[in-house]
Amino acid sequence: MEAKHRLPVGRLEERFTEKKPLYTPAEALAEANRCLYCVDAPCIKACPTSIDIPTFIRKIAADSVKGAARTILTANLLGESCGQVCPVEVLCAGDCVYNEWGRDPIKIGRLQHYAVTETLKRDPALFTRKAPTGKKIALVGAGPASIAAAGYLALEGHEAVIFEKKAIPGGLNTLGIAPYKMKGHAALVEIEWVLSIGGIELRTGVEVVKGEAGAGQVSSADLLREYDAVFLGLGLGPDSNLGIPGEDGAGVVGAVHLIERIKSHPGLQLEGVSRAIVVGGGNTALDALHELSLLGVATSMVYRRTEAQMTGYVHELAAARLDGGTLVENRVPVSVVRDGDRVIALRVAESRDGKAIAGTESDLPADLIVVAIGQSRATQIALAFDGVVVDPKGRVVVDAATHRTGNAKVYSGGDCVNGGKEVVNAVAEAKIAVRAMHAQMMGA
């Protein structure tokens, strides 16, 4: 399918090759025939969207690739991107029985990517909407949670209108996924397929605000008045700061901001950057470490605790190391060292339990410092809706069984609720919310 929204050419993202390229039909058939089709299927239990993995793999083995895709997409409308970006090593493939026998687990993600991508190329009309219900739902944000929710709402016969502040939809999928996993244009093609279900309108360049709306804006009050329900798929906010001397200015950038520029901004070349330091220990930090290493920049990741205490996935660190990335453990940034406006080093101190030890400072040379210690929460938009509250960590508070907020007409899901998990978690939460919204609107 062709995507109506396009990213400009000349992006650094275009220099990356996929670490897990699409299987050929022969490769997919061979891998599918390795599956044991377990009756208890621990892989299904490990999938947040409960895809019937043995069934879709059996269909690939039986040369029913379209049937496999339908099985996947019924459970997860974003099954194409999840096949590429899911951390299968700690989800479905991580629970494959082959692991217990010391054998390679089934490459579930790659089989999923193959089945959906090949099917949507040839025959994308997989589902038929139910009869129109006359109900209309507003969705705020065009990230994975809202896109999935809109698709499931449309299949139930409802009308969905998505409001996105940026010009390009997709949120994390389009602008935040490491380009060696999935390119931004692939996310846009997937969004176009979801929109092709029908009954979905995407309005980009529209900001939701509290109070009177101006040009390019819509008010939260109008959404509550004009729609039968509202879904908040807000994602997360800007990168957090280190709060150390010398941080402000050129040469210090947030990891999410940098990754977005790599994926969407033409002309970004990282000129003059030969050494970089990434600060953090989560998966975003690991993505930045890996991306910069692949771009030929000598990159180290500074973490305030030990490798064993990192929240980032072990397999992601191992992959980054294979491409030249390194880890500096037990170091706390204390200041950015500059020569005029130019960054020349990150001053760090040895740490104990994550705290700096006085008198142990040293300088790590760098031309670029990337901060990956978390993101702020998108509380301003959420709190524009009366009755919606956030917890002390800035996450939207919802009822776990329905994902309804404190406002009876407002539901929420994705990173703004879970604090920053995977795309597949956003889809799973969208499904819960849609089920509850549908029941409420239809009086079930």
Helices and strands as residue ranges (DSSP letters): G 12-15, H 25-32, H 42-46, H 53-61, H 65-75, H 79-85, G 88-90, G 93-95, G 97-101, H 108-122, E 136-140, H 144-155, E 159-164, H 172-175, H 184-195, E 200-204, E 207-209, E 217-219, H 220-226, E 229-232, E 236-239, E 252-254, H 255-264, E 275-279, H 283-294, E 298-302, G 307-309, H 314-322, E 326-328, E 331-339, E 342-352, E 355-356, E 362-365, E 368-371, E 375-377, H 379-382, E 410-412, H 415-418, H 423-442
